[in-house]
Amino acid sequence: MADPAANELKKRARDGRGLSALARMVSDSPELRIAFETLLGGLRLSLHSDAGNSILVTSAQPSEGKTTVACCLAIAASLAGQTVLLIDGDLRRPRLTSAAGTADGVGFGEVLEVQAVASEAIHLVELFEDHREAGHLSVMAAGRKSPGFLPGVDWTKARTVFRSFSERFGIVFVDSPPILAVNDALLLANIVDGVLLVVDAGSADRYELQRAKQQLEPIGTPILGAVLNQFDPKIHGRPSQPYGGYLHGSRQ
């Protein structure tokens, strides 16, 4: 994925328009929309119908675009008519609260600790103010708790609580901290059905990716695949788009 979406999210997140800005970008760009629809389809096939519906979106290191990818996947799923829950699981650097324009109240942290119920923490966000295209997201902010509580969580109980509300949705995305930065992503991987790794094409390090994979494997949650983000065809691949005509060409 190219970087305009990430730049737009950073630009608009503070004033609560981040998700709407991304939704317009995904909706208006055939290439971007098809890219995320294709990724979404691949994730669905990897999960299988009986293997659950929740996906942890993470990366090896910070600034690889995991939040943008999680948001765009959730938007693509919503535009496809699915019921979607997008969770801010990054309690250290929460970004979805401001990007979605939700109030700073109870959230994912309080729900995991059974100090709040999911209905108190989930906010419905309309993606298009002009209603040009149906679409909305259910968003659960990170909440007010410090991330220091995570190691002491009863994860058996947390898994039960998580499934009790995640099963109300067609698909659930959890944005988490990077794997090698802190231990949070490994703890959260215990309660989801699959993990998606986001890899920055410009700064990816093979050994860091191997370390991230090695840390995830003992948990047993399937790694569904990886997204090569910030891909620049001029640097990382062929400059031409041989299949571009299928996006914009007329029917023969």
C-alpha positions as CSV (number, residue, x, y, z in Angstrom):
1,M,0.0,0.0,0.0
2,A,1.2,3.5,-0.7
3,D,1.5,6.1,2.0
4,P,-1.2,8.8,1.2
5,A,-3.7,7.0,3.5
6,A,-1.2,7.0,6.4
7,N,-0.4,10.6,5.9
8,E,-4.1,11.5,5.7
9,L,-4.9,9.6,9.0
10,K,-2.1,11.4,10.8
11,K,-3.2,14.8,9.4
12,R,-6.9,14.4,10.3
13,A,-6.8,12.2,13.4
14,R,-6.7,15.1,15.9
15,D,-9.9,16.7,14.7
16,G,-11.9,13.4,14.6
17,R,-12.1,13.2,10.8
18,G,-9.5,10.5,10.3
19,L,-11.9,7.6,9.5
20,S,-14.1,9.7,7.3
21,A,-11.1,10.9,5.4
22,L,-9.8,7.3,4.9
23,A,-13.3,6.2,3.9
24,R,-13.4,8.8,1.1
25,M,-9.9,7.7,-0.1
26,V,-10.8,4.1,-0.2
27,S,-14.2,4.8,-1.9
28,D,-12.8,7.2,-4.4
29,S,-9.7,5.2,-5.4
30,P,-10.5,2.0,-7.4
31,E,-6.9,0.7,-6.9
32,L,-7.0,1.3,-3.1
33,R,-10.4,-0.2,-2.7
34,I,-9.7,-3.3,-4.7
35,A,-6.4,-3.8,-2.9
36,F,-8.1,-3.8,0.5
37,E,-11.1,-5.9,-0.8
38,T,-8.5,-8.5,-2.1
39,L,-6.7,-8.5,1.2
40,L,-10.0,-8.8,3.1
41,G,-11.0,-11.8,0.9
42,G,-7.7,-13.5,1.5
43,L,-8.1,-13.1,5.3
44,R,-11.5,-14.6,5.1
45,L,-10.2,-17.6,3.2
46,S,-7.4,-18.0,5.7
47,L,-9.7,-17.8,8.7
48,H,-12.3,-20.3,7.2
49,S,-15.9,-20.0,8.2
50,D,-15.6,-22.0,11.4
51,A,-12.4,-20.6,12.7
52,G,-13.7,-17.3,14.1
53,N,-13.9,-13.7,12.9
54,S,-11.3,-11.6,14.9
55,I,-8.0,-10.5,13.5
56,L,-5.1,-8.8,15.4
57,V,-3.3,-6.3,13.1
58,T,0.2,-5.7,14.3
59,S,3.8,-5.1,13.1
60,A,7.3,-5.9,14.2
61,Q,8.2,-2.2,14.8
62,P,6.4,1.1,15.2
63,S,5.5,3.3,12.2
64,E,4.9,0.5,9.7
65,G,1.3,1.5,9.0
66,K,-0.6,-1.1,11.1
67,T,-3.3,1.4,12.3
68,T,-3.9,2.6,8.7
69,V,-4.2,-0.9,7.4
70,A,-6.6,-1.9,10.2
71,C,-8.8,1.1,9.5
72,C,-8.8,0.6,5.8
73,L,-9.6,-3.1,6.1
74,A,-12.5,-2.2,8.5
75,I,-13.8,0.4,6.0
76,A,-13.5,-2.0,3.0
77,A,-15.5,-4.6,5.0
78,S,-18.1,-2.1,5.9
79,L,-18.5,-0.9,2.3
80,A,-18.9,-4.6,1.3
81,G,-22.0,-4.8,3.6
82,Q,-20.4,-6.6,6.6
83,T,-21.0,-5.7,10.2
84,V,-17.6,-4.5,11.5
85,L,-16.0,-3.8,14.9
86,L,-12.7,-1.9,15.0
87,I,-10.9,-2.0,18.3
88,D,-8.1,0.2,19.5
89,G,-5.9,-2.3,21.3
90,D,-2.9,0.0,21.5
91,L,-3.3,1.3,25.1
92,R,0.1,3.0,25.0
93,R,-0.5,5.1,21.8
94,P,-4.2,5.0,21.1
95,R,-5.1,6.7,17.8
96,L,-8.6,5.4,17.0
97,T,-10.3,7.4,19.7
98,S,-9.4,10.7,18.1
99,A,-9.5,9.4,14.5
100,A,-13.1,8.2,15.0
101,G,-14.1,11.3,17.0
102,T,-15.2,9.2,20.0
103,A,-15.2,10.6,23.5
104,D,-12.5,9.7,25.9
105,G,-14.4,7.3,28.1
106,V,-14.4,3.6,28.9
107,G,-13.0,1.3,26.2
108,F,-11.2,-1.9,25.5
109,G,-9.1,-1.8,28.7
110,E,-12.2,-1.6,30.9
111,V,-14.0,-4.3,29.0
112,L,-11.1,-6.7,29.3
113,E,-11.0,-6.1,33.1
114,V,-14.8,-6.6,33.2
115,Q,-15.2,-3.0,34.6
116,A,-17.5,-2.1,31.7
117,V,-19.7,-3.9,29.3
118,A,-19.1,-3.7,25.5
119,S,-22.2,-1.6,24.8
120,E,-20.7,1.2,26.9
121,A,-17.5,1.2,25.0
122,I,-18.7,0.7,21.4
123,H,-19.4,3.9,19.3
124,L,-21.1,3.9,15.9
125,V,-19.2,6.1,13.4
126,E,-20.8,7.2,10.2
127,L,-18.2,7.1,7.4
128,F,-19.8,9.5,4.9
129,E,-21.4,12.8,6.1
130,D,-23.0,13.3,2.7
131,H,-24.5,9.7,2.7
132,R,-23.3,9.2,-0.8
133,E,-22.5,5.6,0.1
134,A,-23.9,3.5,2.9
135,G,-21.3,2.7,5.5
136,H,-20.6,2.9,9.2
137,L,-18.3,1.4,11.7
138,S,-18.6,0.2,15.2
139,V,-15.5,1.5,17.0
140,M,-14.2,0.5,20.5
141,A,-11.6,3.0,21.8
142,A,-8.7,2.0,24.0
143,G,-10.2,3.4,27.2
144,R,-8.6,5.1,30.1
145,K,-6.6,2.3,31.7
146,S,-2.8,2.2,31.8
147,P,-1.3,-0.7,29.8
148,G,0.5,-1.9,32.9
149,F,-2.6,-3.9,33.9
150,L,-2.3,-6.2,30.9
151,P,0.1,-8.8,32.4
152,G,-2.3,-9.3,35.3
153,V,-5.4,-9.9,33.2
154,D,-7.2,-13.2,33.6
155,W,-6.9,-14.1,29.9
156,T,-9.2,-17.1,30.1
157,K,-12.0,-14.8,31.3
158,A,-10.9,-12.1,28.9
159,R,-11.2,-14.5,26.0
160,T,-14.7,-15.4,27.0
161,V,-15.7,-11.8,27.4
162,F,-14.1,-10.9,24.0
163,R,-16.0,-13.7,22.2
164,S,-19.2,-12.7,23.9
165,F,-19.3,-9.4,22.0
166,S,-17.1,-10.1,19.0
167,E,-19.5,-12.8,17.7
168,R,-22.2,-10.1,17.2
169,F,-20.2,-8.8,14.3
170,G,-19.3,-10.2,10.9
171,I,-15.6,-9.4,11.4
172,V,-13.5,-7.7,14.1
173,F,-10.1,-5.9,13.7
174,V,-7.9,-5.2,16.7
175,D,-5.1,-2.6,16.2
176,S,-2.3,-3.5,18.6
177,P,1.2,-2.2,19.6
178,P,4.2,-3.5,17.6
179,I,5.4,-7.0,18.7
180,L,9.1,-6.2,19.3
181,A,8.4,-2.9,21.1
182,V,6.3,-4.2,24.0
183,N,4.7,-7.5,25.1
184,D,1.1,-6.3,24.6
185,A,0.5,-7.7,21.1
186,L,1.5,-11.2,22.3
187,L,-0.9,-11.0,25.2
188,L,-3.8,-9.9,22.9
189,A,-3.0,-12.6,20.3
190,N,-4.3,-15.0,22.9
191,I,-7.9,-13.8,22.4
192,V,-8.2,-13.4,18.7
193,D,-8.6,-15.9,15.8
194,G,-5.7,-14.8,13.6
195,V,-2.8,-12.3,13.3
196,L,-2.0,-10.1,10.3
197,L,1.5,-8.6,10.1
198,V,2.1,-5.2,8.5
199,V,5.6,-4.8,7.0
200,D,7.0,-1.5,5.8
201,A,8.6,-2.1,2.4
202,G,11.1,0.8,3.0
203,S,12.4,-0.2,6.4
204,A,11.6,-3.9,6.9
205,D,14.4,-6.0,8.4
206,R,14.4,-9.7,7.8
207,Y,15.7,-10.6,11.2
208,E,13.2,-8.4,13.0
209,L,10.4,-10.1,11.1
210,Q,11.8,-13.5,12.0
211,R,12.0,-12.5,15.6
212,A,8.4,-11.3,15.5
213,K,7.2,-14.5,13.9
214,Q,9.2,-16.6,16.4
215,Q,7.5,-14.8,19.3
216,L,4.0,-15.3,17.9
217,E,4.4,-19.0,17.0
218,P,4.3,-20.4,20.6
219,I,1.0,-18.7,21.3
220,G,-0.7,-20.9,18.6
221,T,-2.8,-18.2,17.0
222,P,-2.4,-18.5,13.2
223,I,-0.4,-15.9,11.4
224,L,-2.8,-15.3,8.5
225,G,-0.2,-13.4,6.3
226,A,1.6,-10.2,5.9
227,V,0.9,-6.8,4.2
228,L,3.7,-5.1,2.4
229,N,3.0,-1.5,3.2
230,Q,4.5,1.8,1.8
231,F,5.3,0.0,-1.5
232,D,6.7,2.2,-4.2
233,P,6.7,0.6,-7.6
234,K,9.6,2.8,-8.8
235,I,11.8,1.5,-6.0
236,H,10.4,-1.9,-5.0
237,G,8.9,-3.2,-8.2
238,R,7.9,-2.7,-11.9
239,P,6.9,0.9,-12.6
240,S,4.0,0.0,-15.0
241,Q,0.6,-1.4,-14.0
242,P,-0.2,-4.0,-16.7
243,Y,-3.7,-4.7,-15.3
244,G,-4.7,-1.1,-14.7
245,G,-7.0,-1.2,-17.7
246,Y,-9.4,-3.5,-15.8
247,L,-10.0,-0.8,-13.3
248,H,-10.8,2.1,-15.7
249,G,-11.4,0.5,-19.1
250,S,-14.8,0.1,-20.7
251,R,-16.5,-3.2,-21.3
252,Q,-15.7,-4.9,-24.6
